[in-house]
C-alpha cells in the first residue's frame, strides 16, 4: 500500500465539525505561536498482512494558548480516534481498528512555552 497515514488522519480530523477549522496539520511550517494546532506525526508502524493491512503509529500534539483548551481538544481527538474512527472509510482506505499507545499528557513547548497535550495511537487500515 502507498497510503500516507498522516494524510489519512488529517483528512479524518478535517471532516469533523467539532475540530477547529485549519487546526489539523501534518507539519509546523508557517505555524505562528498562538495558533491552535493539532500536529500529526507518523512515528512508526509496519505491514501486518502482506498487501492487505498496515499498522501506523501516529502521534498527535495539540497546541493552544490555554492549557485547559489544549487538554480538552486533545481528549476530544482521543475520543474520536478510539470511538468513531474504527470502521470509517476515508477515500479508498478503510480504518479497521484504532488502539491507544498513550493517552494525552502535558508537555509545554520548550521554545514558545505554549501549552501542548500529546498522545499516540495505532491505526490499522487497508485499501
Backbone bond lengths (Angstrom), bond angles and torsions (degrees), N, CA, C in turn:
res aa  C-N    CA-C-N  psi(-1)  N-CA   C-N-CA  omega(-1)  CA-C   N-CA-C  phi
1 X - - - 1.453 - - 1.521 109.56 -
2 X 1.287 115.10 151.46 1.456 120.65 -179.05 1.530 110.60 -122.68
3 X 1.301 116.14 41.13 1.460 122.14 -177.14 1.530 109.73 -90.81
4 X 1.326 116.31 130.51 1.463 121.50 173.81 1.530 107.24 -84.57
5 X 1.329 118.61 110.20 1.464 119.75 -175.63 1.523 113.93 -65.28
6 X 1.331 118.21 -29.30 1.469 120.18 177.29 1.528 109.30 -65.83
7 X 1.331 117.00 -43.41 1.462 120.90 178.01 1.527 110.85 -61.79
8 X 1.316 117.08 -39.75 1.465 122.12 178.50 1.534 110.75 -58.97
9 X 1.324 117.34 -49.77 1.464 121.40 -178.90 1.527 110.95 -70.63
10 X 1.333 117.37 -35.88 1.465 121.87 175.40 1.527 110.61 -58.55
11 X 1.338 116.50 -48.04 1.474 120.74 179.00 1.528 110.53 -61.28
12 X 1.329 116.14 -41.76 1.463 119.44 -179.84 1.529 111.27 -62.02
13 X 1.319 116.99 -51.47 1.466 119.84 -178.65 1.530 111.71 -61.31
14 X 1.325 117.27 -38.03 1.463 120.41 179.62 1.523 112.81 -68.84
15 X 1.325 117.65 -16.54 1.464 120.48 179.00 1.531 112.51 -84.67
16 X 1.333 116.90 -8.48 1.466 121.23 -174.38 1.524 110.97 -92.71
17 X 1.310 116.40 131.17 1.467 121.63 -176.88 1.530 113.34 -68.77
18 X 1.329 117.99 -28.00 1.469 119.40 -176.44 1.533 113.83 -93.17
19 X 1.329 116.28 8.26 1.464 121.49 173.55 1.532 106.96 -99.26
20 X 1.340 118.50 127.55 1.473 120.10 -177.83 1.528 112.06 -54.99
21 X 1.317 115.65 134.02 1.458 121.41 -179.96 1.523 110.48 -58.96
22 X 1.327 114.83 131.39 1.462 120.48 177.94 1.523 114.45 82.42
23 X 1.337 117.98 -4.77 1.470 119.84 -177.96 1.532 113.25 -71.28
24 X 1.344 120.08 -43.76 1.462 119.03 -179.97 1.526 111.68 -64.10
25 X 1.334 116.29 135.66 1.459 120.97 -178.47 1.521 110.08 -147.82
26 X 1.328 115.58 141.76 1.456 120.96 176.35 1.511 112.62 -92.97
27 X 1.331 116.19 -4.53 1.461 120.83 174.98 1.528 107.92 -154.74
28 X 1.306 115.87 174.48 1.465 120.52 -178.81 1.529 111.78 -109.63
29 X 1.323 117.79 14.30 1.456 122.51 179.14 1.530 109.40 -64.09
30 X 1.312 116.40 126.70 1.457 121.44 178.18 1.518 114.69 81.07
31 X 1.309 116.85 -1.63 1.460 120.17 179.86 1.520 110.01 -74.27
32 X 1.319 116.34 135.28 1.460 122.27 176.41 1.526 109.31 -102.78
33 X 1.313 117.49 143.58 1.471 120.81 174.75 1.519 108.05 -55.52
34 X 1.308 115.87 133.45 1.455 121.27 -179.02 1.521 113.04 102.74
35 X 1.360 117.64 -17.11 1.459 120.20 176.53 1.526 109.37 -72.54
36 X 1.322 116.95 131.79 1.464 120.29 172.97 1.518 107.39 -68.32
37 X 1.337 116.14 122.06 1.459 121.02 -173.83 1.519 110.31 -139.17
38 X 1.336 115.32 138.58 1.466 122.14 169.59 1.524 105.07 -113.18
39 X 1.322 115.55 99.11 1.462 121.73 -176.11 1.524 108.90 -86.98
40 X 1.331 116.44 124.50 1.460 123.18 -179.11 1.519 109.40 -106.82
41 X 1.326 116.02 132.89 1.455 121.00 -176.91 1.527 109.13 -136.86
42 X 1.330 116.12 127.11 1.469 121.48 177.52 1.531 107.94 -78.22
43 X 1.320 116.61 112.48 1.461 120.06 -172.81 1.523 113.98 -104.67
44 X 1.324 117.81 -2.45 1.459 119.72 179.11 1.508 112.01 157.02
45 X 1.327 115.43 -166.52 1.455 121.78 180.00 1.507 110.76 134.57
46 X 1.335 116.22 -176.04 1.454 121.10 -179.87 1.522 109.89 -170.24
47 X 1.329 114.85 165.64 1.472 121.42 176.63 1.518 108.11 -75.47
48 X 1.324 116.19 130.21 1.469 120.49 179.84 1.524 110.63 -96.47
49 X 1.330 115.96 -48.39 1.465 121.05 179.16 1.529 107.01 -126.28
50 X 1.316 116.87 125.38 1.470 121.13 -176.45 1.524 111.29 -51.36
51 X 1.338 115.20 125.51 1.465 124.04 177.35 1.527 114.27 57.69
52 X 1.338 117.85 17.14 1.458 118.30 -179.25 1.510 115.04 -132.19
53 X 1.324 118.30 -37.23 1.462 118.31 -175.66 1.528 110.77 -147.50
54 X 1.334 113.94 133.53 1.458 121.55 175.25 1.520 109.97 -114.76
55 X 1.317 113.88 157.42 1.466 121.74 172.70 1.522 106.49 -121.08
56 X 1.330 116.15 128.68 1.465 120.55 176.77 1.518 108.74 -125.27
57 X 1.318 116.21 133.16 1.464 122.04 174.39 1.523 106.99 -95.92
58 X 1.327 116.16 128.07 1.462 122.25 -176.08 1.522 109.22 -126.64
59 X 1.332 115.96 124.89 1.465 121.23 171.68 1.522 107.83 -91.46
60 X 1.314 116.39 141.18 1.465 120.61 174.47 1.520 108.26 -128.81
61 X 1.333 115.07 127.25 1.460 122.33 -179.53 1.520 108.21 -120.45
62 X 1.328 116.10 125.94 1.458 121.32 -179.27 1.525 108.80 -104.72
63 X 1.328 115.45 118.72 1.466 123.42 177.47 1.522 108.33 -100.55
64 X 1.327 116.36 134.52 1.466 121.00 177.78 1.520 108.78 -157.87
65 X 1.324 116.58 151.04 1.469 120.69 178.35 1.529 112.03 -69.33
66 X 1.319 116.67 -24.54 1.460 122.02 -177.62 1.530 109.33 -109.08
67 X 1.319 117.03 127.96 1.470 120.46 -176.12 1.531 112.24 -62.51
68 X 1.326 117.65 -45.30 1.466 120.36 -179.58 1.531 110.75 -63.68
69 X 1.324 116.62 -37.98 1.468 119.92 179.07 1.531 110.71 -67.80
70 X 1.330 117.64 -38.69 1.464 121.00 176.82 1.527 110.29 -61.80
71 X 1.319 116.44 -45.32 1.466 120.73 178.68 1.520 110.65 -63.24
72 X 1.325 116.56 -45.68 1.460 120.45 -178.73 1.514 112.43 -60.18
73 X 1.333 117.20 -43.48 1.461 120.91 -179.72 1.528 110.84 -69.52
74 X 1.318 117.88 -37.72 1.465 120.94 178.24 1.529 110.71 -63.90
75 X 1.323 116.88 -43.49 1.462 119.54 179.73 1.528 111.75 -72.46
76 X 1.329 117.84 -27.29 1.467 120.91 173.53 1.531 109.40 -66.93
77 X 1.331 117.26 -44.43 1.468 120.50 175.89 1.523 110.15 -58.36
78 X 1.320 116.10 -46.14 1.463 120.98 179.42 1.524 110.82 -56.50
79 X 1.328 116.46 -45.43 1.471 120.70 179.97 1.534 110.43 -60.78
80 X 1.321 117.14 -45.91 1.467 120.10 178.95 1.526 111.07 -62.59
81 X 1.332 116.70 -44.55 1.461 119.92 -178.98 1.528 112.02 -60.27
82 X 1.316 116.38 -48.10 1.461 120.14 -172.88 1.520 113.74 -82.00
83 X 1.335 117.71 -31.56 1.460 120.08 -173.92 1.521 113.87 -102.46
84 X 1.334 118.40 -30.84 1.459 120.34 -172.18 1.531 114.45 -112.21
85 X 1.314 118.73 -30.28 1.461 121.67 -175.56 1.535 113.31 -68.17
86 X 1.331 120.85 -39.49 1.471 119.06 179.26 1.532 111.03 -57.68
87 X 1.335 114.81 130.64 1.457 120.78 -179.64 1.516 114.02 93.89
88 X 1.326 118.03 -13.28 1.469 121.15 -179.72 1.527 110.09 -70.77
89 X 1.333 115.20 147.29 1.457 122.23 172.13 1.519 106.37 -111.90
90 X 1.323 116.25 122.71 1.456 123.20 -178.53 1.521 106.73 -122.51
91 X 1.330 115.93 109.17 1.459 119.81 -173.53 1.513 108.94 63.81
92 X 1.331 116.36 -123.37 1.469 121.68 179.71 1.525 112.78 -98.93
93 X 1.327 116.75 11.86 1.464 121.15 -173.81 1.521 110.48 -113.17
94 X 1.328 116.05 135.37 1.460 120.49 173.33 1.520 109.08 -108.14
95 X 1.329 115.04 128.48 1.460 120.63 176.10 1.529 107.04 -85.57
96 X 1.312 116.25 118.07 1.462 121.23 -177.01 1.517 112.02 -84.02
97 X 1.328 116.34 -41.77 1.461 120.01 -178.79 1.527 108.83 -162.19
98 X 1.326 115.01 162.53 1.458 122.65 176.10 1.521 107.09 -136.39
99 X 1.320 116.28 134.07 1.462 121.81 176.44 1.522 108.38 -125.13
100 X 1.315 115.54 153.23 1.455 120.18 -179.37 1.528 110.02 -94.87
101 X 1.322 115.66 130.96 1.461 121.70 172.52 1.523 108.23 -90.06
102 X 1.335 115.83 -48.43 1.462 119.31 175.25 1.528 109.24 -151.25
103 X 1.326 114.08 140.45 1.464 119.73 179.08 1.521 109.75 -76.02
104 X 1.340 117.72 161.64 1.457 119.57 -179.44 1.532 112.48 -56.53
105 X 1.337 113.99 136.74 1.464 121.16 177.15 1.521 107.97 -134.11
106 X 1.295 115.73 159.16 1.468 121.21 -175.50 1.515 111.14 -88.59
107 X 1.320 116.18 129.09 1.459 121.27 170.26 1.534 107.79 -153.40
108 X 1.341 116.66 102.79 1.458 120.17 -178.25 1.524 111.69 -61.92
109 X 1.326 116.17 147.24 1.453 121.64 179.01 1.526 109.38 -64.36
110 X 1.317 117.13 129.85 1.469 120.84 -174.62 1.532 113.24 -71.89
111 X 1.323 117.54 -20.87 1.460 120.24 -179.94 1.525 112.05 -93.33
112 X 1.326 116.18 -55.37 1.471 120.25 -175.29 1.526 112.68 -88.15
113 X 1.321 116.90 -15.33 1.465 123.67 -176.74 1.537 111.77 63.87
114 X 1.334 116.73 20.14 1.465 120.36 174.89 1.521 109.39 -71.04
115 X 1.314 114.53 158.86 1.460 120.37 176.40 1.524 109.03 -77.50
116 X 1.328 115.97 131.59 1.460 121.64 -179.89 1.522 108.50 -135.95
117 X 1.333 114.86 131.01 1.459 121.92 170.29 1.510 106.84 -119.51
118 X 1.320 116.91 130.50 1.457 119.48 -177.93 1.502 112.26 -135.05
119 X 1.329 115.04 146.38 1.456 122.77 176.31 1.506 109.30 -137.70
120 X 1.337 116.47 -178.80 1.462 121.06 -179.61 1.526 109.72 -144.86
121 X 1.328 114.60 137.37 1.469 121.08 178.64 1.518 110.09 -126.22
122 X 1.316 115.06 162.53 1.444 123.56 170.01 1.521 107.10 -113.59
123 X 1.330 116.10 129.81 1.457 121.83 179.27 1.506 108.72 -114.63
124 X 1.331 116.97 127.29 1.453 123.52 176.67 1.528 106.86 -104.23
125 X 1.341 117.32 124.26 1.465 119.18 -174.94 1.523 111.75 -146.57
126 X 1.331 114.57 162.78 1.446 122.70 177.67 1.518 108.96 -142.97
127 X 1.338 116.48 156.19 1.472 118.13 176.83 1.509 111.12 -114.92
